[in-house]
Each structure stands twice: as C-alpha cells, then as structure tokens.
Amino acid sequence: MANLVLVCSRHHHRLHQPGWHAKLRPDATLEVTDPDGRHWSTSPPRAGPVLV
C-alpha cells in the first residue's frame, strides 16, 4: 500500500483514462504523463513535526 496517492475524484477518473500514467517515486514525488507525452511532477512532501 506504499504506492497510494490521494487525488480528487476528477483527477482520479482522469488517471484511469487511456494514455494517462502516474508513477510514485521513492522520494514521494508523483510524476504524471498525459496522452500527448507531457510530464508533470509534484514536489516531495515536506517533513512534518515529530509527534511523540
């Protein structure tokens, strides 16, 4: 379950359309490719405070 990504309903459905691809990198960066071959990526999440 380490490869799950939280997206809104609109983007969830879009990622399941033909030609769309998403890849979660080890640093938690999400890379998305659309049917035209354009790429987008997110920034890695910032570390939050340590909860004790």
HUTABEL-V499045 format. One line per field, one symbol per residue. ss: DSSP state (@ for helix, = for strand, . for the rest). phi: phi as a letter, one per 40 degrees, with the letter a starting at -180 (. if undefined). burial: + if it has 9 or more other C-alpha atoms within 8 Angstrom, else -. Layout:
ss: ???
phi: ???
burial: ???
//
This chain:
ss: ........@@@@@@@.....====.....====.....===...........
phi: .cbcbcbcddcdcccccdgcbbbccdcgccbbbcdcgcbbaccccccccccb
burial: -----------+--+----+-+-+----++++++------------------
//
